[in-house]
Amino acid sequence: MAKKRPQTKAKQPQITSAEIPVVAAREPCPCGSGRRYKACHGRAAAHAVTQLVQRPFEGLAGECDLVALRELVPAATVPLALKGGLPEGVPSVTLATVLPMAWPALRRDDGSVLLGLQNDTSSGDLSRDLADTLQRALKAEPGTPVAAQRVPADGVRLQDLLDDSADFEPTVHSGFEFWVPDSAESATPEVAASLERANAAAIPTVKLSGVDSAYWCETPEKNHLRWVMPQPEEQLLDALARLHAAGTSSLGEGTRLVGSFRAHGLMVPVWDLPSGMDAEECEKPAAELAERLAAALAAGTPLTPEERRARGGLTNRQVTLS
């Protein structure tokens, strides 16, 4: 009887995982092995354990607005200042909510960099993922997008790259025309199609000017105010409960505090507004509510039974986004 020839496994190309871009699970692995990504380098990525960083933007100027731009705002941009200044040949770095075709970053023809915020990330530390993408974008050839990839566990974070003394001032846009610096007519067919889809899906959103990190948005049935707040959750829930029990947690007639959600370690209370109440009409009541909330935060007395019941209701209406 003939002996079976020993089987040998095909050798996988010798290439480091850091060099393999992230692709869809069923696509061919970029390493060239001929296997699907999920059965090749994607297998290690799927089993990699990365501790989730609950507050990835903690310590950065504009942490609350970063959370809002990541989770709430369709179209916005923010100029970024880097420690030590911009590299030669990079006239500007701009954080954007979304980029064409969901690119993680883009180095424009003029050398400027756009960094996308609302992309899927490969680890549990959003700050580290964004910092890695930014570093690669700064070195990319002008006129090229930057692909996603897994980041090293010891990589730098945005806190290491951004100048924390610079202002963080988002500009909210009505659409995504900022993708194309000249005009939409100059966009490639792919970018033009992506622009059309993004504009069609964008919910009208406005950042209030009188209070920090509060965003009005318009939906078909009713409008909303979503306000990212930096206070510790337990302290903030107590303060909101005091206002709710006293009947002073609303923004005026026809409005009500309906609950809150957690996003990247911060709490975001949400108010329902009448469909006819626009962002400008929110400014004064939001500023007045901010004063009432500051007083409630400073209160040192235990919650009353009514306030505890109000707190329980607010807690039951909480959800976690990230």
PALO-839537 format. One record per residue: y, x, z negated of N, C-alpha, C, CB in turn; residue in three letters. Coordinates in steps of 0.05 Angstrom, whole numbers, plus 5000, padded with zeros to 4 digits. Glycine has a CB too. Example, Ala and Ser with C-alpha at 12.3 -4.5 7.8 and 13.67 -1.06 7.14 Angstrom:
2
488652644844491052464844493452644844491152264819ALA 495552574858497952734857500152584843498852824886SER 
This chain:
322
497650175000500050005000502550185000500049814975MET 504350115018506750285021508550244997508250215047ALA 509650464988511550444965514250344975511850714952LYS 515450184958518150084965520150314963519049854947LYS 521950324981523950524980526050454959525350565008ARG 526750644943528750584922531350484934529250824904PRO 532450274922534950164932537250304918535049854927GLN 539250344933541750464922544050284927542250744934THR 545750264907548050094910550150234927549250024883LYS 551450074944553550184960555750284942554649974981ALA 556750524948558850634931561450494937559150934937LYS 562750414916565450294918567450514924566150134893GLN 569350464941571350664947572750754921573450554966PRO 573051014919574351134895577351094897573551424892GLN 578250904882581150834882581750724855581850644906ILE 584050784845584750684818585550394819586950864806THR 585050254797585749974796588649924799584749854771SER 590250114790593150074791594150074820594550304776ALA 592550184838593450194866592649944881592250434880GLU 591049764869590049534883591949294878587149464873ILE 593149184898594948954894593248714886596548904919PRO 594548514874593148274866593248084889594548144841VAL 590847974897590647784919589047544909589347914944VAL 588747344926587247104919584247184914587446884940ALA 582947034897580247114888578247124911579246914868ALA 578546954932576646944953577347114977576246654962ARG 579647254976580447424998578947694996583547474997GLU 578747835019577448105018579048284999577348225046PRO 577548444984578848624965580448834980576748764946CYS 582848884972584549084987583449364986587349074976PRO 581549424969580449694967578749764991578849724942CYS 578049565007576449625032573449625028577249885042GLY 572449515005569649515000568149305018569149454971SER 569549115029568348905044567548665028565949005058GLY 567748675002567148454984569648294978565848544959ARG 569248044968571447884960572748014935570547594954ARG 575347954932576748074909575548004882579747984910TYR 574647754879573547664853571047804846573147364853LYS 569547904867567048044862567348344861564947974882ALA 569848444865570348724866572348804844571348814894CYS 574748894852576648974832577748734816578949114845HIS 577548494827578448254812576648194788578448024830GLY 574148294788572348244765573448384740569548344772ARG 574248634744575348784721577948654711575849074728ALA 579548564730582148434722581648184707583848374747ALA 579548024715578947774702578047814673576947614718ALA 576648044668575648094642577448264624572948224644HIS 579648344636581548514620582848334599583748634639ALA 582948444575584048294553586848414546582248304527VAL 588848254549591548344544592748154523593348354569THR 593648264501594848104480597347964490595448274455GLN 597447704486599747544495602147614478599147244494LEU 604347684491606847724477608347464476608647944491VAL 608647354452609747084449612747064457609446994420GLN 614247284451617047284458617647524475618947284432ARG 616947514501617247744518620047844522616047684545PRO 622047664518624847734523626347794497626247514539PHE 624947804475626247854449627748114450624147854426GLU 630248104440631948344439633648384464630148584436GLY 633148234485634848254509637248074506633248184534LEU 639448164517641847994519641047754537644348144530ALA 641747514528641047284544638247194543641747334573GLY 636847244520634047154518633746864523633047224490GLU 635546694512635246404516635546334546637346254499CYS 637446454559637846394588635546504604640446514598ASP 634346724596632046824611629746624609631147094599LEU 629346504586627246304583627946064601626946214553VAL 630445984601631245754618630745814647634145684613ALA 631546044656631146114684628246144692632646374691LEU 626646224673623746244678622445974680622346414656ARG 623245774663621745524660623245274670621045494632GLU 625945284671627345034675629045024701629144984652LEU 630045244709632145244730630945314757634445444722VAL 631345144777630245204803631545444817630444964821PRO 634145444819635545654835637745774819636545534861ALA 637546034812639646164797639346464801639546094767ALA 641546614797641546904799643147014776642646994826THR 642547264769643947404748644147704756642647374720VAL 646547824757646648114762645548264738649548204767PRO 644048464743642848634721644148904721639748654725LEU 644649004697645649274693643349444681648149284675ALA 642949684692640849854683641850074665639349974706LEU 640250164646640950384629641250634647638850434607LYS 643450774644643951004660645150944687641451164663GLY 645550694693646750624719644650584741648750834727GLY 645650494764643850444786643150704801645150254806LEU 640650724811639850964826641550984852636850954833PRO 641651214863643151264888641851094910643151564896GLU 643450964926642450794948641750514940640050924959GLY 642150444914641650164905644350054896639550154881VAL 645749894913648349794906648349584884649649684930PRO 646149434881646049224860643149154855647648984869SER 642649044831640148934823640648654813638649104801VAL 639248454824639748174817637148044809641148024840THR 637147914786634847744778635147474791634647724747LEU 633047364803633047104816630746944806633047134847ALA 631146684804628946514795626546524813629846224792THR 627046494839624846494859625846644884624046204867VAL 623946784897624546924922622846804945623947224919LEU 623546854970622046744992619046814991623146845019PRO 617346624998614446664998613446764971613646875019MET 614946704950614246774922613847074919611646634914ALA 615347234934615247524930616047604902617047674951TRP 614747784889615547874863618248014863613448064851PRO 618848164885621448294888621948354917621548554871ALA 624448414923625148474951627348694951626148214965LEU 626848894967628949094972630249024999627749394972ARG 632748944997634148855021634849095039636748705014ARG 635749025064636449225083638649405073637249095109ASP 640449305057642649465047641949625022645049295041ASP 639349605014638449754991638549604964640050004988GLY 639849374964640049214940637249094933642148994942SER 636849034908634348934898634548654887633149124876VAL 632748484895632448214882629748214867632547984904LEU 629848134842627448124825626847834819627848284799LEU 624447734826623647464821622647414793621547374841GLY 623447194781622747144753620346944750625147044738LEU 620146754768618246544764615546594778619346284775GLN 614646844779612146904792609846924771612347174806ASN 607446884781605046934764605047224757602446844778ASP 604047284733603947564724601147634716605847604699THR 600647894716597847994713597148054684597548234730SER 598948054666598348124638599547914620599348404631SER 599147964594600347784574603147854566598647784550GLY 604348044579607048134572608748104597607048424562ASP 610247884599611947834622614048044625613247554619LEU 615148144603617148354605616148604618618248414577SER 613648684611612448924623611848884652609848994607ARG 610948644660610348594688612848604705609048314691ASP 615048484694617548484709618648774711619548304696LEU 618448924690619449204691617949364711619149324663ALA 615349334713613749484733614649404761610749424729ASP 614949144766615849054792618649164799615948744794THR 620449164779623149264784623049564790624849224759LEU 621449724776621350004782620350054810619550144761GLN 618349904819617249944846619249854867614649794849ARG 620849644861622849544880625049754883624049284870ALA 625749894862627850094864627050324882628550204836LEU 624450364886623450584902622550494930621250734888LYS 622450234934621350124959623250194983620949824957ALA 622150195006623850225030625649985034622050275055GLU 628150025041629949805047628749615068632649895056PRO 629049355063627949155082625149075077628249265109GLY 624049145053621149075048620848925022619549335047THR 618948735022618248594997616448774980616948325002PRO 616248704954614548854936612248674927616148954911VAL 609748764931607448594925606748604895604948694941ALA 605248404886604348404858602148604854603348124850ALA 601948704830599648884823599348884792600149174833GLN 597048964783596648984754598249224744593649014748ARG 599149194720600849404708599349554687603449274696VAL 600049804683598749964663599349864635599450264666PRO 597449894617597849794590600149934575595249824574ALA 600750174583602850324570605450324586601950614565ASP 605750134604608150124621610650054606607749934644GLY 612950114618615450044605615949754606617750204618VAL 617949654591618649374590621549344599618149254562ARG 622349094604625149054612627049164590625748754616LEU 626249144565627949244543628449544546626649184516GLN 626649684560627049974564628850034588624350104568ASP 629149844606630649894631633449764632629049784654LEU 633749534619636349394621638349494601635849094619LEU 640849494609643049564591643749324574645649654608ASP 642949344548643349114530646249074522641649154506ASP 648049244530650849204524652249044546652349474520SER 650948994568652148854591651848554586650848934617ALA 653748404597653648114595651348004612656347984604ASP 650247784604648147644619649247374626645447624603PHE 650147334651651547094658650246974684654547144663GLU 648446784680647046664704649046494720644746494694PRO 648546494746649846314765647746124775651246464788THR 648045864770646145664780647045564807645945424760VAL 645245564826645745484854644645214860644645704874HIS 645845074879644744814888642344844906646944654902SER 641945084917639645134935639145424935640145024963GLY 637445514954636445784955637745954977633445784957PHE 640045864987641346015008642046305000643845875017GLU 642046364975642546644966640346834976642846654936PHE 638146724984636046894996637047045020633546725003TRP 638746915036639647025061642647095058639146825085VAL 643347355056646147425050648147345071646347715046PRO 647247335096649147265118649246955122648347405144ASP 647146845133646946555137644046485141648646465161SER 643446225136640646135139639646175167640445845131ALA 641546165187640646195215639546475221643046145233GLU 640246675204639346945209636647005196641347145199SER 635446805182632946845169630646855189632446625148ALA 628546995182626046985198624846705197624047205189THR 623146635216621846365214620446325188619946335237PRO 619046525177617646495152619546445129615946745146GLU 621646595128623646555106625046285109625746785106VAL 625646215134627045955139625245725130627745925169ALA 622645735136620845525127620545515097618045565140ALA 620445755084620245765055622845655042619846055046SER 625145715055627745625045627845315046630045745061LEU 626845205068626944915072625144775051625944835099GLU 622744885046620944775026622244794998618244915026ARG 623345024991624445064965626844874960625345354961ALA 628644844979630944674976630044384973632744695000ASN 627944304987627044024985625943964957624943965006ALA 624744164944623544114918625344164894621144294915ALA 627744274899629544354877630744104863631744534887ALA 630644104837631843894821634743984815630243844794ILE 636743814821639543884816639843964786641443654823PRO 640944194781641244304754643944434751638944504749THR 645144394727647744514721647644634693650044294723VAL 648744874690648945004664651544914651648845314666LYS 651344814626653744734612655444984605653044574586LEU 658044954605659845174600660745194571662245164618SER 660644974556661744964529659745054507662644694523GLY 657145054513655145144494653245334508653544894482VAL 651745484492649945684504647345564512649545914483ASP 646445644536643645594545642745304546641745754527SER 644645124552644044844556644244774585645844664538ALA 642244634596642044574624641644274629639844744637TYR 643544154644643243884653641643874678646043744656TRP 640043674681638543634706638343344714635743764705CYS 638243294739638143024750635442964761640342984772GLU 634242744753631642654764632042364774629342674742THR 630142264790630541994801630941774781628241924818PRO 629541784758629641564739631841604718626941524726GLU 632141844708634041894687634742194688633041804659LYS 637042254675637842534674636942644646640842564678ASN 637042914644636143044619638043274613633243144622HIS 638143334587639343584578637143744564641843534559LEU 636643984573634644164561636044404550632344234581ARG 635744464525637444654511635644864497639344514490TRP 635745104507634145324495635545434471633545544516VAL 634245424447635545504423634145744410635645264403MET 635645934398634546184388633546174359636446394391PRO 634145954344633545954316630445944311634845714302GLN 629546044289626646014282625845724283626146134254PRO 623445674293622545394298622645224273619745404309GLU 621545314251621445144227624245074217619945294204GLU 626145264218628845214210630145014229630445474208GLN 629745054255630944874274629844594272630544984302LEU 627244564268626044294265627244154240623044314262LEU 627544294218628844174195631644074201628944374172ASP 633144234215635944164221636043914240637444394234ALA 634343924260634243694278633343444264632443754302LEU 631443474245630443244230632743124213628143324212ALA 634343294201636643194186638443024203638243424173ARG 639043124227640842974245639442724255641543144270LEU 636842734261635442504271635342284250632642574280HIS 634842354225634642154204637442034199633642284178ALA 639542184203642242084199643341924223644142314193ALA 641741924245642641784269644741934285643641514262GLY 644842204281646942364295645742574313648742494274THR 643242534322641942734339642342674369638942744333SER 643642454376644042394404646542514415644042084408SER 646942484441649342574454651142344462648642744479LEU 650842124448652541894454650941654462654541964475GLY 652241434469650941184475649141214499653040964481GLU 646741114497644741124518643241384520646241074544GLY 643741564501642241824501640541834477644242064502THR 638442004478636742044454635242304455634841804450ARG 634842414432633142654430630242564431633642804403LEU 628842644452626142534457623942734448625742474486VAL 624542974442622543164434623343444441619943104447GLY 621443624442622043904448619444034459623144054423SER 619844274470617544434478618044724471616844404508PHE 615944874469616145154463615745304489614045244442ARG 617345514493617145674517617845964510619045574540ALA 615946144513616346434508617446484480618246544529HIS 616446334461617046384433619546244423617346664429GLY 620946084440623345944432622845644435625746034449LEU 624545494421624345204421626445084440624645094392MET 625744884455627544754474627544454470626544824503VAL 629544364454629844074451630743944477631844004429PRO 629843684481630443544505631643274499627843504523VAL 633843204512635142944510634842794536638042984502TRP 634242534533634442354556637242254559632442104553ASP 638242244583640942154589640941924609642742394599LEU 642941754609643141554630643441684657645441354624PRO 642441544678642541664705645441714714641041484724SER 647341564703650041604711651541814696651541344708GLY 650341944676651642144659651242414672650542144630MET 653442534682653242794696653743024676655342804719ASP 653543264686653743504669656443514655653343754685ALA 658643454669661243474658661543284634663443404678GLU 660343044635660442854613658742944589659542584623GLU 657043144593655443244571656943454554652843364582CYS 659043574566660243804554661343744526662543904571GLU 662943534523664143474497662043394476666243254500LYS 660343194483658243124462656443354455656642884472PRO 655843534474654143764468655543954449653343914493ALA 658143994453659644174434659744044406662444214445ALA 660143784405660143654379657443664365661043354382GLU 655343624381652643644370652143934359650543574391LEU 653044134373652744404364654044444337653944604385ALA 656244324332657544344306655844204284660444224307GLU 654843964291653243824271650643984266652543544281ARG 649544104286647044254283647544504266645944334310LEU 649844634269650444874253650644794224653144994262ALA 651844564218652044474190649244404179653844234188ALA 647544284195644844214186643244464182643544034206ALA 643644674198642144924194642945064169642645104218LEU 645445024161646445154137645745004111649445184138ALA 644744754114644044604090641744734075643344304098ALA 641944754049639844884033638144694017641045084016GLY 638644434019637144244002634544174016638843983998THR 632544094000629944004012630343754029627843953989PRO 628543714048628743474064628143224047626743494088LEU 629543014053628942754040626442634053631442564043THR 625342424040623042284053623642194082622142044036PRO 626042084086626741994113626842234133629441844113GLU 627942454123628142694140625442814146629942904127GLU 623642794126620842894131619442724152619242904105ARG 619842464151618642294171619842344198619041994163ARG 622442394199623642464225622642724236626742474222ALA 622142914218621043174226618243144237621043374203ARG 616642974224613942924234613942804261612442744215GLY 615842624266616042504293616742714314617942284293GLY 618642884307619443094326617143294331621943244316LEU 615743364310613443544313611243434331612243624286THR 610743174328608743044344609443024374608142764334ASN 612043054380612943044408613443324419615442874410ARG 612243524407612543794417610243864436612643994394GLN 610844024456608844134474609544434477608743984502VAL 607544584486607944874491607544934520605945044473THR 609545054532609345134560608245414564612045114573LEU 608745584545607945864549607746004522609846014567SER 
